[in-house]
Amino acid sequence: MIGFGTLVILGVVIGSVSVSMFWFIDNLTIDVTSESGELVQVGGVEFGVQFVSYYEILEKKSEYLEFEKDLIIKGISTSETPDGIYFQIQITAHNVGTETVRITGGQFHLLDSYNTKYDAVFIGYGDNELSLIDLEPNNSVTVTTQFDIPYDDQMKYIVGIIPDRYGLQESQERGFICVKNCQN
């Protein structure tokens, strides 16, 4: 005959496994992928991302050059001339949720065919460059950002939209959109 203590221990084990499974499924991250031109929803925001062009130089606006003087002293400024090529993308974001969502350049990454990850770079060349946006419900915004990469014309490039502590924190999705050489 099974003792009362055995039943209690069995109940505790089954209960803890059930709670662990619930917690795991609740915090599961979902990868959403699409081809260029298709929308991807990450949290309450629909993103459309397209390749714009690549540049060997992007000139900063005079207002930003004045602001950047302090950043140069601190050693955190960015150069108008990249180490490789500035690979520029256009991002259209539409908040379909009910809360304001913060979008930053740090949520966007470029991945090449070898899964090398490149972070977005803020240059300060224009008003439509992505830095920090608080996107209200039912509003849209179109901005650009760029990545300093060793560009290869044959390489497949995918933009990753990864929630971080600065925005989209409540999202369980990570978005990946192919923007260049998608058939490779």
C-alpha positions as CSV (number, residue, x, y, z in Angstrom):
1,M,0.0,0.0,0.0
2,I,1.2,3.5,-0.9
3,G,1.9,5.7,2.1
4,F,0.4,9.2,2.6
5,G,3.9,10.7,2.4
6,T,4.5,9.1,-1.0
7,L,1.3,10.6,-2.3
8,V,2.3,14.1,-1.0
9,I,5.7,13.9,-2.6
10,L,4.2,12.7,-5.9
11,G,1.7,15.6,-5.8
12,V,4.5,18.1,-5.2
13,V,6.5,16.7,-8.1
14,I,3.6,16.8,-10.5
15,G,2.6,20.3,-9.3
16,S,6.1,21.7,-9.8
17,V,6.4,20.2,-13.3
18,S,3.0,21.7,-14.2
19,V,4.0,25.1,-12.9
20,S,7.4,24.9,-14.8
21,M,5.7,24.0,-18.1
22,F,3.2,26.8,-17.7
23,W,6.0,29.3,-17.0
24,F,8.1,28.0,-19.9
25,I,5.3,28.2,-22.4
26,D,4.3,31.7,-21.2
27,N,7.8,33.0,-21.7
28,L,8.5,31.2,-25.0
29,T,10.0,33.4,-27.7
30,I,8.5,33.1,-31.2
31,D,10.5,33.8,-34.3
32,V,8.4,35.4,-37.1
33,T,10.0,35.5,-40.6
34,S,9.1,37.1,-43.9
35,E,10.4,38.1,-47.2
36,S,11.1,41.7,-48.3
37,G,8.0,43.7,-48.7
38,E,5.9,41.6,-46.3
39,L,4.9,42.9,-42.8
40,V,6.0,41.3,-39.6
41,Q,4.2,41.8,-36.3
42,V,6.4,42.1,-33.2
43,G,4.3,42.7,-30.1
44,G,1.7,45.3,-31.0
45,V,3.7,46.8,-33.9
46,E,3.7,45.8,-37.6
47,F,7.0,46.4,-39.3
48,G,7.8,46.6,-43.0
49,V,11.5,46.8,-43.8
50,Q,13.1,47.4,-47.2
51,F,16.7,47.8,-48.4
52,V,17.3,51.4,-49.6
53,S,20.9,51.5,-50.8
54,Y,24.5,51.4,-49.7
55,Y,26.8,54.4,-49.1
56,E,30.5,54.9,-48.8
57,I,29.8,58.1,-46.8
58,L,26.8,59.8,-45.1
59,E,27.2,63.5,-44.2
60,K,26.0,64.7,-40.8
61,K,23.7,67.7,-40.5
62,S,25.3,70.8,-39.0
63,E,22.9,70.7,-36.0
64,Y,24.1,67.3,-35.1
65,L,27.8,68.2,-35.6
66,E,27.4,70.9,-33.0
67,F,25.7,68.4,-30.6
68,E,28.3,65.8,-31.3
69,K,31.2,67.9,-29.9
70,D,30.5,66.5,-26.4
71,L,30.3,63.0,-27.8
72,I,33.7,63.3,-29.5
73,I,35.3,64.2,-26.2
74,K,33.6,61.2,-24.5
75,G,34.7,58.9,-27.4
76,I,31.2,57.8,-28.4
77,S,30.6,59.6,-31.7
78,T,30.2,57.9,-35.0
79,S,32.0,58.5,-38.3
80,E,30.5,59.8,-41.5
81,T,32.8,57.3,-43.3
82,P,32.2,53.6,-42.5
83,D,34.8,50.9,-42.0
84,G,33.1,49.0,-44.8
85,I,29.8,50.2,-46.4
86,Y,26.8,51.8,-44.9
87,F,23.9,49.4,-45.7
88,Q,20.8,51.5,-45.3
89,I,17.2,50.2,-44.7
90,Q,13.8,51.9,-44.5
91,I,11.5,50.9,-41.6
92,T,7.8,51.5,-41.6
93,A,6.2,50.8,-38.2
94,H,2.5,50.9,-37.4
95,N,1.3,50.5,-33.8
96,V,-1.8,48.3,-33.9
97,G,-1.8,47.8,-30.1
98,T,-3.4,49.9,-27.4
99,E,-0.3,51.2,-25.6
100,T,2.5,53.5,-26.7
101,V,5.6,51.5,-27.8
102,R,9.2,52.7,-27.8
103,I,11.3,51.9,-30.8
104,T,15.0,52.4,-30.9
105,G,17.8,51.6,-33.3
106,G,19.2,49.1,-30.9
107,Q,16.3,46.8,-31.6
108,F,17.4,46.4,-35.3
109,H,20.3,44.1,-36.3
110,L,21.5,43.0,-39.7
111,L,22.4,39.3,-40.2
112,D,24.4,38.0,-43.2
113,S,24.5,34.5,-44.7
114,Y,27.0,33.5,-42.0
115,N,24.8,34.8,-39.2
116,T,27.2,37.6,-38.5
117,K,25.3,40.2,-36.5
118,Y,25.7,43.9,-37.2
119,D,24.2,46.6,-35.0
120,A,22.5,49.7,-36.3
121,V,24.6,52.9,-36.4
122,F,23.2,56.4,-35.8
123,I,25.0,59.0,-37.9
124,G,22.9,62.1,-37.6
125,Y,22.4,62.8,-41.3
126,G,18.8,63.7,-41.3
127,D,15.4,64.1,-39.5
128,N,14.1,60.7,-40.7
129,E,17.0,58.7,-39.1
130,L,15.9,56.3,-36.4
131,S,17.1,57.1,-32.9
132,L,14.3,56.9,-30.4
133,I,10.6,57.0,-31.1
134,D,7.5,56.7,-28.8
135,L,4.9,55.3,-31.2
136,E,1.3,56.1,-30.1
137,P,-1.5,53.6,-30.8
138,N,-2.9,53.6,-34.3
139,N,0.0,55.8,-35.6
140,S,2.7,55.0,-38.1
141,V,6.2,56.2,-38.7
142,T,8.7,55.7,-41.6
143,V,12.4,56.1,-40.7
144,T,15.8,54.9,-41.9
145,T,18.8,53.3,-40.2
146,Q,22.1,51.8,-41.4
147,F,24.7,49.2,-40.6
148,D,28.5,49.4,-41.1
149,I,29.2,46.2,-42.9
150,P,31.8,44.6,-45.2
151,Y,29.3,44.5,-48.1
152,D,29.1,41.5,-50.5
153,D,26.8,41.8,-53.5
154,Q,26.0,38.1,-53.4
155,M,25.4,37.8,-49.7
156,K,21.9,37.3,-48.3
157,Y,21.0,39.9,-45.7
158,I,18.2,39.6,-43.1
159,V,17.1,42.4,-40.6
160,G,16.3,41.1,-37.1
161,I,13.9,43.0,-34.9
162,I,14.8,42.0,-31.4
163,P,12.9,43.4,-28.4
164,D,15.1,44.8,-25.7
165,R,14.8,46.6,-22.3
166,Y,14.3,49.9,-24.1
167,G,11.3,48.9,-26.1
168,L,8.9,46.2,-27.1
169,Q,9.6,44.5,-23.8
170,E,6.2,42.8,-23.6
171,S,6.7,41.1,-27.0
172,Q,7.1,37.4,-27.2
173,E,8.0,37.6,-30.9
174,R,11.3,38.4,-32.7
175,G,10.9,39.4,-36.3
176,F,13.2,38.5,-39.2
177,I,12.8,40.1,-42.6
178,C,15.0,39.2,-45.6
179,V,15.9,42.4,-47.4
180,K,18.6,41.5,-50.0
181,N,19.3,38.4,-52.1
182,C,16.4,36.5,-50.5
183,Q,16.5,33.6,-53.0
184,N,20.0,32.5,-51.9
